[in-house]
């Protein structure tokens, strides 16, 4: 891939990742990196990379669920 092709690729991909759509758990830098890796190599990043974000998501939602059960 030439420098020009890579630059064009990154610019197109950047259109999906705006600062105002960043989310610590659902759309973070690891999601961007995963998109880059999948497009360049055909393989995703290792599943463990975003594991902490997934654990945080489940803990947060489980805590909210328990809170509503107490009401």
PADREN-522647 format. One record per residue: residue in one letter; x, y, z of N, C-alpha, C, O, CB in turn. Coordinates in nm, 2 decimals. Glycine has a CB too. Example, Ala and Ser with C-alpha at 12.3 -4.5 7.8 and 13.67 -1.06 7.14 Angstrom:
BEGIN
r / n.x / n.y / n.z / ca.x / ca.y / ca.z / c.x / c.y / c.z / o.x / o.y / o.z / cb.x / cb.y / cb.z
a / 1.32 / -0.57 / 0.78 / 1.23 / -0.45 / 0.78 / 1.32 / -0.33 / 0.78 / 1.42 / -0.33 / 0.85 / 1.13 / -0.45 / 0.90 $
s / 1.28 / -0.22 / 0.71 / 1.37 / -0.11 / 0.71 / 1.29 / 0.00 / 0.79 / 1.34 / 0.11 / 0.80 / 1.41 / -0.06 / 0.57 $
***
This chain:
BEGIN
r / n.x / n.y / n.z / ca.x / ca.y / ca.z / c.x / c.y / c.z / o.x / o.y / o.z / cb.x / cb.y / cb.z
x / 0.09 / -0.12 / 0.00 / 0.00 / 0.00 / 0.00 / 0.09 / 0.12 / 0.00 / 0.18 / 0.13 / 0.08 / -0.10 / 0.00 / 0.12 $
x / 0.06 / 0.21 / -0.09 / 0.14 / 0.34 / -0.10 / 0.11 / 0.43 / 0.01 / 0.00 / 0.41 / 0.08 / 0.12 / 0.40 / -0.23 $
x / 0.19 / 0.53 / 0.03 / 0.16 / 0.63 / 0.14 / 0.03 / 0.70 / 0.11 / -0.05 / 0.73 / 0.20 / 0.27 / 0.74 / 0.15 $
x / 0.00 / 0.73 / -0.02 / -0.12 / 0.80 / -0.06 / -0.24 / 0.71 / -0.03 / -0.34 / 0.76 / 0.02 / -0.11 / 0.84 / -0.21 $
x / -0.23 / 0.59 / -0.06 / -0.34 / 0.49 / -0.04 / -0.37 / 0.48 / 0.11 / -0.48 / 0.48 / 0.16 / -0.31 / 0.35 / -0.10 $
x / -0.26 / 0.47 / 0.19 / -0.28 / 0.46 / 0.34 / -0.34 / 0.59 / 0.39 / -0.43 / 0.58 / 0.48 / -0.14 / 0.44 / 0.40 $
x / -0.29 / 0.70 / 0.35 / -0.35 / 0.83 / 0.40 / -0.50 / 0.84 / 0.36 / -0.58 / 0.88 / 0.45 / -0.28 / 0.95 / 0.33 $
x / -0.54 / 0.80 / 0.24 / -0.68 / 0.80 / 0.20 / -0.76 / 0.70 / 0.29 / -0.87 / 0.73 / 0.33 / -0.69 / 0.76 / 0.05 $
x / -0.70 / 0.59 / 0.31 / -0.77 / 0.49 / 0.40 / -0.79 / 0.54 / 0.54 / -0.90 / 0.53 / 0.59 / -0.68 / 0.36 / 0.41 $
x / -0.69 / 0.60 / 0.60 / -0.71 / 0.65 / 0.73 / -0.81 / 0.77 / 0.74 / -0.88 / 0.78 / 0.83 / -0.57 / 0.70 / 0.79 $
x / -0.80 / 0.85 / 0.63 / -0.90 / 0.97 / 0.63 / -1.04 / 0.92 / 0.62 / -1.13 / 0.97 / 0.68 / -0.87 / 1.06 / 0.51 $
x / -1.07 / 0.81 / 0.54 / -1.20 / 0.75 / 0.53 / -1.24 / 0.69 / 0.66 / -1.36 / 0.71 / 0.71 / -1.21 / 0.65 / 0.42 $
x / -1.15 / 0.62 / 0.73 / -1.18 / 0.56 / 0.85 / -1.20 / 0.66 / 0.96 / -1.29 / 0.64 / 1.05 / -1.07 / 0.46 / 0.89 $
x / -1.13 / 0.77 / 0.96 / -1.14 / 0.87 / 1.06 / -1.28 / 0.94 / 1.06 / -1.33 / 0.99 / 1.16 / -1.04 / 0.98 / 1.04 $
x / -1.35 / 0.93 / 0.94 / -1.49 / 0.98 / 0.93 / -1.58 / 0.91 / 1.02 / -1.69 / 0.96 / 1.06 / -1.53 / 0.97 / 0.79 $
x / -1.55 / 0.78 / 1.06 / -1.63 / 0.71 / 1.16 / -1.60 / 0.74 / 1.30 / -1.68 / 0.71 / 1.39 / -1.61 / 0.56 / 1.13 $
x / -1.49 / 0.81 / 1.33 / -1.45 / 0.83 / 1.47 / -1.43 / 0.98 / 1.49 / -1.32 / 1.03 / 1.48 / -1.32 / 0.75 / 1.49 $
x / -1.54 / 1.04 / 1.53 / -1.53 / 1.18 / 1.57 / -1.52 / 1.20 / 1.72 / -1.56 / 1.11 / 1.79 / -1.66 / 1.26 / 1.52 $
x / -1.46 / 1.30 / 1.76 / -1.44 / 1.32 / 1.91 / -1.57 / 1.32 / 1.98 / -1.57 / 1.28 / 2.10 / -1.37 / 1.45 / 1.93 $
x / -1.67 / 1.37 / 1.92 / -1.80 / 1.38 / 2.00 / -1.87 / 1.25 / 2.00 / -1.98 / 1.24 / 2.07 / -1.89 / 1.49 / 1.93 $
x / -1.82 / 1.14 / 1.93 / -1.88 / 1.01 / 1.94 / -1.80 / 0.91 / 2.02 / -1.83 / 0.80 / 2.04 / -1.90 / 0.96 / 1.80 $
x / -1.69 / 0.96 / 2.08 / -1.60 / 0.88 / 2.16 / -1.68 / 0.83 / 2.28 / -1.75 / 0.91 / 2.35 / -1.48 / 0.95 / 2.20 $
x / -1.67 / 0.70 / 2.32 / -1.73 / 0.65 / 2.44 / -1.62 / 0.55 / 2.50 / -1.57 / 0.47 / 2.43 / -1.86 / 0.57 / 2.40 $
x / -1.60 / 0.57 / 2.62 / -1.49 / 0.49 / 2.69 / -1.51 / 0.34 / 2.67 / -1.41 / 0.27 / 2.67 / -1.49 / 0.53 / 2.84 $
x / -1.63 / 0.30 / 2.66 / -1.65 / 0.15 / 2.66 / -1.70 / 0.11 / 2.52 / -1.64 / 0.01 / 2.47 / -1.76 / 0.11 / 2.76 $
x / -1.79 / 0.18 / 2.45 / -1.85 / 0.13 / 2.33 / -1.77 / 0.18 / 2.20 / -1.79 / 0.11 / 2.10 / -1.98 / 0.18 / 2.32 $
x / -1.70 / 0.28 / 2.21 / -1.63 / 0.33 / 2.09 / -1.51 / 0.41 / 2.13 / -1.51 / 0.53 / 2.14 / -1.73 / 0.43 / 2.00 $
x / -1.40 / 0.33 / 2.15 / -1.28 / 0.39 / 2.20 / -1.16 / 0.37 / 2.10 / -1.18 / 0.32 / 1.99 / -1.24 / 0.34 / 2.34 $
x / -1.04 / 0.41 / 2.14 / -0.93 / 0.39 / 2.05 / -0.90 / 0.25 / 2.01 / -0.85 / 0.22 / 1.91 / -0.80 / 0.45 / 2.12 $
x / -0.94 / 0.15 / 2.10 / -0.92 / 0.01 / 2.06 / -1.01 / -0.03 / 1.95 / -0.98 / -0.11 / 1.87 / -0.95 / -0.08 / 2.18 $
x / -1.13 / 0.03 / 1.94 / -1.22 / 0.00 / 1.83 / -1.16 / 0.06 / 1.70 / -1.17 / -0.01 / 1.60 / -1.36 / 0.06 / 1.86 $
x / -1.11 / 0.18 / 1.71 / -1.04 / 0.23 / 1.59 / -0.92 / 0.14 / 1.55 / -0.91 / 0.11 / 1.43 / -0.99 / 0.38 / 1.62 $
x / -0.84 / 0.10 / 1.64 / -0.73 / 0.01 / 1.61 / -0.78 / -0.12 / 1.55 / -0.72 / -0.17 / 1.46 / -0.65 / -0.01 / 1.73 $
x / -0.89 / -0.17 / 1.60 / -0.94 / -0.30 / 1.55 / -0.99 / -0.28 / 1.40 / -0.96 / -0.36 / 1.32 / -1.06 / -0.34 / 1.64 $
x / -1.05 / -0.17 / 1.37 / -1.09 / -0.14 / 1.24 / -0.97 / -0.13 / 1.14 / -0.97 / -0.18 / 1.03 / -1.17 / -0.01 / 1.23 $
x / -0.87 / -0.06 / 1.19 / -0.74 / -0.05 / 1.11 / -0.68 / -0.19 / 1.08 / -0.65 / -0.22 / 0.97 / -0.64 / 0.04 / 1.18 $
x / -0.67 / -0.27 / 1.19 / -0.61 / -0.40 / 1.17 / -0.69 / -0.49 / 1.08 / -0.64 / -0.56 / 1.00 / -0.60 / -0.47 / 1.31 $
x / -0.83 / -0.49 / 1.10 / -0.91 / -0.57 / 1.01 / -0.90 / -0.53 / 0.87 / -0.90 / -0.62 / 0.78 / -1.05 / -0.56 / 1.06 $
x / -0.89 / -0.40 / 0.84 / -0.88 / -0.35 / 0.70 / -0.75 / -0.38 / 0.64 / -0.74 / -0.41 / 0.52 / -0.91 / -0.21 / 0.70 $
x / -0.64 / -0.37 / 0.72 / -0.51 / -0.39 / 0.67 / -0.46 / -0.53 / 0.66 / -0.39 / -0.58 / 0.57 / -0.41 / -0.31 / 0.75 $
x / -0.50 / -0.61 / 0.76 / -0.45 / -0.75 / 0.77 / -0.56 / -0.86 / 0.76 / -0.53 / -0.97 / 0.73 / -0.38 / -0.77 / 0.90 $
x / -0.69 / -0.81 / 0.77 / -0.80 / -0.91 / 0.76 / -0.82 / -0.98 / 0.90 / -0.90 / -1.07 / 0.91 / -0.77 / -1.01 / 0.66 $
x / -0.74 / -0.94 / 1.00 / -0.76 / -1.00 / 1.13 / -0.78 / -0.89 / 1.23 / -0.73 / -0.78 / 1.23 / -0.63 / -1.08 / 1.17 $
x / -0.87 / -0.92 / 1.33 / -0.90 / -0.83 / 1.44 / -0.78 / -0.82 / 1.54 / -0.69 / -0.90 / 1.54 / -1.03 / -0.86 / 1.51 $
x / -0.79 / -0.72 / 1.63 / -0.69 / -0.72 / 1.74 / -0.73 / -0.83 / 1.83 / -0.84 / -0.88 / 1.83 / -0.70 / -0.58 / 1.81 $
x / -0.64 / -0.87 / 1.92 / -0.67 / -0.98 / 2.01 / -0.79 / -0.94 / 2.10 / -0.80 / -0.83 / 2.14 / -0.54 / -1.01 / 2.10 $
x / -0.87 / -1.04 / 2.13 / -0.99 / -1.02 / 2.21 / -0.97 / -0.96 / 2.35 / -1.05 / -0.89 / 2.40 / -1.07 / -1.14 / 2.22 $
x / -0.85 / -0.99 / 2.41 / -0.82 / -0.94 / 2.54 / -0.80 / -0.79 / 2.55 / -0.81 / -0.73 / 2.65 / -0.70 / -1.01 / 2.60 $
x / -0.77 / -0.73 / 2.43 / -0.74 / -0.59 / 2.43 / -0.85 / -0.50 / 2.49 / -0.83 / -0.41 / 2.56 / -0.70 / -0.54 / 2.29 $
x / -0.97 / -0.53 / 2.45 / -1.09 / -0.45 / 2.50 / -1.16 / -0.52 / 2.61 / -1.27 / -0.48 / 2.64 / -1.18 / -0.43 / 2.38 $
x / -1.10 / -0.62 / 2.67 / -1.17 / -0.70 / 2.78 / -1.21 / -0.61 / 2.89 / -1.32 / -0.62 / 2.95 / -1.09 / -0.81 / 2.82 $
x / -1.12 / -0.52 / 2.94 / -1.15 / -0.43 / 3.05 / -1.27 / -0.34 / 3.02 / -1.35 / -0.32 / 3.11 / -1.03 / -0.35 / 3.09 $
x / -1.28 / -0.29 / 2.90 / -1.40 / -0.21 / 2.87 / -1.52 / -0.29 / 2.87 / -1.63 / -0.24 / 2.92 / -1.38 / -0.15 / 2.72 $
x / -1.52 / -0.42 / 2.83 / -1.64 / -0.50 / 2.83 / -1.68 / -0.53 / 2.98 / -1.80 / -0.53 / 3.01 / -1.62 / -0.63 / 2.75 $
x / -1.58 / -0.56 / 3.06 / -1.61 / -0.59 / 3.20 / -1.67 / -0.47 / 3.26 / -1.76 / -0.48 / 3.34 / -1.48 / -0.63 / 3.27 $
x / -1.62 / -0.35 / 3.24 / -1.67 / -0.23 / 3.29 / -1.81 / -0.21 / 3.24 / -1.90 / -0.16 / 3.32 / -1.59 / -0.11 / 3.25 $
x / -1.84 / -0.24 / 3.12 / -1.98 / -0.22 / 3.07 / -2.08 / -0.31 / 3.14 / -2.18 / -0.27 / 3.18 / -1.98 / -0.25 / 2.91 $
x / -2.04 / -0.44 / 3.16 / -2.12 / -0.53 / 3.23 / -2.14 / -0.49 / 3.38 / -2.25 / -0.50 / 3.43 / -2.07 / -0.67 / 3.22 $
x / -2.04 / -0.45 / 3.44 / -2.05 / -0.41 / 3.58 / -2.14 / -0.29 / 3.59 / -2.22 / -0.28 / 3.68 / -1.91 / -0.37 / 3.64 $
x / -2.12 / -0.19 / 3.51 / -2.21 / -0.07 / 3.51 / -2.35 / -0.11 / 3.49 / -2.44 / -0.06 / 3.57 / -2.16 / 0.03 / 3.40 $
x / -2.38 / -0.19 / 3.39 / -2.52 / -0.22 / 3.36 / -2.58 / -0.31 / 3.47 / -2.70 / -0.30 / 3.50 / -2.53 / -0.29 / 3.23 $
x / -2.50 / -0.40 / 3.52 / -2.55 / -0.49 / 3.63 / -2.58 / -0.41 / 3.76 / -2.68 / -0.43 / 3.82 / -2.44 / -0.60 / 3.66 $
x / -2.49 / -0.31 / 3.79 / -2.52 / -0.22 / 3.90 / -2.65 / -0.14 / 3.88 / -2.72 / -0.13 / 3.97 / -2.40 / -0.12 / 3.92 $
x / -2.67 / -0.09 / 3.76 / -2.79 / -0.02 / 3.73 / -2.91 / -0.11 / 3.75 / -3.02 / -0.07 / 3.80 / -2.79 / 0.04 / 3.59 $
x / -2.90 / -0.23 / 3.70 / -3.01 / -0.33 / 3.71 / -3.04 / -0.36 / 3.86 / -3.16 / -0.36 / 3.90 / -2.97 / -0.46 / 3.64 $
x / -2.94 / -0.38 / 3.94 / -2.96 / -0.40 / 4.08 / -3.02 / -0.28 / 4.15 / -3.11 / -0.30 / 4.24 / -2.83 / -0.44 / 4.15 $
x / -2.98 / -0.16 / 4.11 / -3.04 / -0.04 / 4.17 / -3.19 / -0.04 / 4.14 / -3.27 / 0.00 / 4.23 / -2.97 / 0.08 / 4.11 $
x / -3.23 / -0.07 / 4.02 / -3.37 / -0.06 / 3.99 / -3.45 / -0.17 / 4.06 / -3.57 / -0.15 / 4.08 / -3.39 / -0.07 / 3.84 $
x / -3.39 / -0.28 / 4.09 / -3.46 / -0.39 / 4.16 / -3.49 / -0.35 / 4.30 / -3.59 / -0.39 / 4.36 / -3.37 / -0.52 / 4.16 $
x / -3.41 / -0.26 / 4.36 / -3.42 / -0.22 / 4.50 / -3.54 / -0.12 / 4.51 / -3.60 / -0.10 / 4.62 / -3.30 / -0.15 / 4.55 $
x / -3.58 / -0.05 / 4.40 / -3.69 / 0.04 / 4.40 / -3.81 / -0.02 / 4.41 / -3.92 / 0.04 / 4.42 / -3.69 / 0.13 / 4.28 $
***
